[in-house]
Amino acid sequence: MLILLATLLAADPQLKFEKYQLGNGLTVILSEDHRLPQAAVDLWYHVGAANQTAGHSGFAHLFEHLMFSGSRHLPAHFYELMESIGASQDNGSTSFDRTNYFEIVPADKLPVAFWVESDRMGYLLDVLDEQKLRIQRDVVSNEKRQNTENRPYGMAQQRLCDIFFPKPHPYYECVIGDIAEIQAASLQEIRAFFRQFYGPQNASLAVVGDFDPQVAKEQIEKYFGSIPRGPEVKPPDVPQTDLPGPVKEQVEDKLAEEPRLILAWKGVRRFTDQEPAGDLLADVLGSGKTSRLYKALVFERQLASGVSASSAALSLGGWFQVTVTAAHGHDIGELLPVVQQILAEVKAKGVTQEEVERAQRNVIANKLRALERIGGFGGRADVLDEYQTYLGDPGFLPRDLARYRAVTPQTLQSFAAQFLGDERRVELDVVPAPKKSAAAGEGSAK
Amino acid sequence: MKLILRIIIICAAAGCGGSKRETKAAAPVLAPPQAPPADAAQSHAAPAPPPAAQPPASAVPPAQQPATKVGQGPQEPPETGTVTAAQANRPAENAVPEKPLMPEESFRDQQPPALPAPPRFEAPLPVQRKLKSGARVLVVENHQVPLVAIDVRFLHGVDADPLDAPGLAEFVADMVDEGTKSRPAAKLAEEIEDLAAHLSTGAGLESSSAHLNCLTETLPQALALLADVVQNPAFRPPDVERVRVLRLTQLEQKKASLGALAADEAARILYGPVHPWGKPSGGTPESLAAIQPARLAAFHARYWVPNDAVISISGDVTVDVAVKLLEKAFAHWKPRRLPKLRLPPFPRLPGRSVEALDKPSATQSQVWVVGRLFKATDPDAVPLRVANMTLGGLFTSRLNMNLREKHGYTYGVHSGLALLRDAGTFTASGGIIAKNTVPAVAEFESELQKFSSGEVSEAELASAKEALVRGLPSALETNDAVSGAMSNVVSLGLPLDYYRTVVGRIGKVSLADVKRVASKWIRPLAWPIVIVGPVGQSKQALEDLKLGPVTVAPAPGTAVPAKPASPAGGL
């Protein structure tokens, strides 16, 4: 089965791409697909939370917002422009290690996408002012409230990040940042950030879809070619420290309806040898109805309504996380011993060959599914850009899959034994906060 | 990886394309956003606007003050920098101009012209076949990636729920993949996951479905599993009990979702207490507790029948092979006589009124204006979809430009049509920052009233049509989307060439058409307004808007004070 998949993948015409560099260092990746009359344009900048310094949490993301506030030749209302040309999935996102800007445009409007992205790359500062910054500081602060503080279990997830990456590590406060620090961002700092990190040599542009490569190349040269190279960006290298000992905290959550147990451990970095083992172990533990946690907690004992496990592998560090949400009427005290027992078994006896193979097949199938879409979150353009940004090779997919195929039950067992120890474990007990009662005197029963 | 995606990526838009839920949550059947309404699995909430109606919330802020529209559009000749009214009082720091980074290049002054060849999109036209069992089969070949999606759709769902058992159709759909007569639940799950297939099941207002996505080479094995799930679910008592607990937990969690509460309240008003669509989505704790395995099995035996089914396939398989494999997998499927549903008529709407549910802990409110429309095949459907794009189908539509861009009340508001086989609803809705709830309601009303005159500009009409047409290819990109869309077309009673021909029909919509359908169907003066949020103190202010009677009641799941509430005045 795995061999069969490997063959198919090699034969997949959609992985064909052409890569080259402009004189200013911008990496361009072109991949044709004429199925739909559309093209995805996806510009990755190799800058994220990792490039922030202490006191500037949330900076990379705040900056991403400013990229939508207009540049010299573009209107301030970015989304009106995009809508007017029939673009879809136009968006941007910031993560720990990179920031991207992308849109899918009708094939005949491809030059407009280049015009837009090159203008943001070249002419943002010409029109950036205090007013725009002030507005975006507030929008981002509000986004934190909405997505973290006002989302069930959001605060616990944020807390986890701060435990593993305490200040002054650039990952502290995750990507979204601390509201006070966001509010303190100055225009000078923002300008310096742009000049430092938004040069063409620190970016890669993927174009996937229905285009004539000759025309695309001419247009790309026209719009991006004259943008000057920026200063060299030194890759950040701040190590992740070990936790001094176990951590156990209770988090009261106003929005959660059921208790949730989160266990987490320091993990591995992106594209390291141990990364596939972490992903596959997470799969064996928490993905699908056959996973060990689901079977024991949701299926057999019915103590939980949902489980998940994940290995976050980032450029400067990572963590492995197990999450179990209690079923109605159950609590964390019932969940914890079962989770502990499952982890102990994996460490002592390992996992089966079947479990590893199933996890491998699912990882491979999911990578294929991502290729169905030319763009948008996680689509083909993102796949090409991701490999280019971190490895300098957009065509790394087959080798990436080979890394996953090489994993054995023994690799998983040693990963569990090495990383999931009790002595440096983080336990977060998320419990619903007591409910306030409704104000009296207002209701009229219907 | 599911959780991770949500943690480490922060998007400019409201959602990163929807973060995956935990393992248990079945993925909803994908349906095209802008075209026929998605009677998708799990979308019991009828009046919910179609997904694409969600404006791409963005980095563009809810303006703190009436926004000066900077530049009227890409064609506007650029000045030296875009100027905002607010720049007048910018701080000194900004007054020192920086050296420009870039050379002057005049070609950047204008939006580039389109490339010579305008894109032509031929929506896929399915090949239609019929199985011996009577099931309709639709196939769209797509050999791009070695994957296949199969959507089995039955044309009854929540509409077949008995009055005393709301939530039954959804419970059944949730149970079919929890063990079959020959495969215990755990074994079934293992076999599916061994194939790296994705199986999801669900029930909507008027349909039920099982949806499979698998690799081409495992299609025969995956189809065998799908056929087993569709025909032979076992409803073993221990499995039923287990899923019952999960569904009760979901009902608990629903209480934290303002949108879900608003949808339930809107459904209650639109469809009334004696119609299955008027019940809360997922049922009630009482109804779920009372549903026994035999009742689940009886519902399945009655409604999951081949003579009421369409099987839509999109992917890397030829028509002949697909049909051959289906005949083999479903060899023993037998048609059964289908009872005719006798549904009660919809109730009279209460007329213009405000139904508010108080949720003191919330920092936002959901405001929904809801009304009834027509069925999906109505000739007014396409013109009204076009018209709606100007009101609330786009980021730049009137509702969003007013409530978000002008007033800063919200992160995004929208309006949409949800059309079904025999009914339809209209919803204008959005999440509103709590303190702006009452003024936002007033703005909703004023925009709706203005819109009901049907006066739309030439430019608005053009961009509405353009957006609808341009959105089609994306909505039909993946095999999951295409197979779901084909099933939708059948479920809604639309012709199989709907997607092929709709572009032409959109193009023909005139200003006169828009005026006619908007003034005929958009009736804010007769439509109720639903609010869920911290509105305990807002009754008087809402009454002062003079939008009819105002009712304020505690939202479900809100702790009710021990003492009975004092009698409410004003009704």
Interface residues (C-beta under 8 A of the other chain):
Chain A: M1 L4 L5 L8 D12 Q14 D33 R35 L36 P37 Q38 H61 E64 H65 L66 M67 F68 S69 G70 R72 H73 L74 P75 A76 H77 F78 Y79 E80 L81 M82 E83 S84 I85 G86 S88 Q89 D90 N91 G92 S93 T94 S95 F96 I104 P106 A107 D108 K109 L110 P111 V112 F114 W115 S118 D119 G122 Y123 L125 D126 V127 D129 E130 Q131 K132 I135 Q136 D138 V139 N142 E143 R145 Q146 N147 N150 P152 Q157 C161 C174 V175 I176 S186 L187 Q188 R191 R195 D210 V215 Q219 K222 Y223 S226 I227 P228 K254 L255 A256 E257 E258 D279 A282 G286 S287 G288 K289 T290 S291 Y294 K295 V298 F299 Q302 S305 G306 V307 S308 S310 S311 A312 L314 Q321 T323 T325 A327 H328 E354 R358 R361 N362 I364 A365 N366 L368 R369 L371 E372 R373 I374 G376 F377 G378 K435 K436 S437 A438 A439 A440 G441 E442 G443 S444 A445 K446
Chain B: M1 K2 L3 I4 R6 I7 I8 I9 I10 C11 A12 A13 C16 G17 R21 E22 T23 K24 A25 P55 P56 S58 A59 V60 P61 P62 A63 Q64 K69 V70 G71 Q72 G73 P74 E76 P78 G81 T82 T84 A86 Q87 R90 P91 E93 N94 E98 P100 L101 M102 P103 E105 F107 R108 D109 Q111 P112 P113 A114 L115 P116 A117 P118 P119 R120 F121 N142 Q144 V145 P146 L147 A185 A186 A189 E190 E193 D194 L195 A196 A197 N213 L215 T216 E217 E241 R242 V245 L246 L248 T249 Q250 E252 Q253 K255 A256 D358 P360 S361 T363 Q364 L394 F395 T396 E405 Y411 S463 E466 A467 V469 R470 G471 P473 S474 L476 E477 T478 N479 G536 Q537 K539 T551 V552 A553 P554 T558 A559 V560 P561 K563 A565 S566 P567 A568 L571
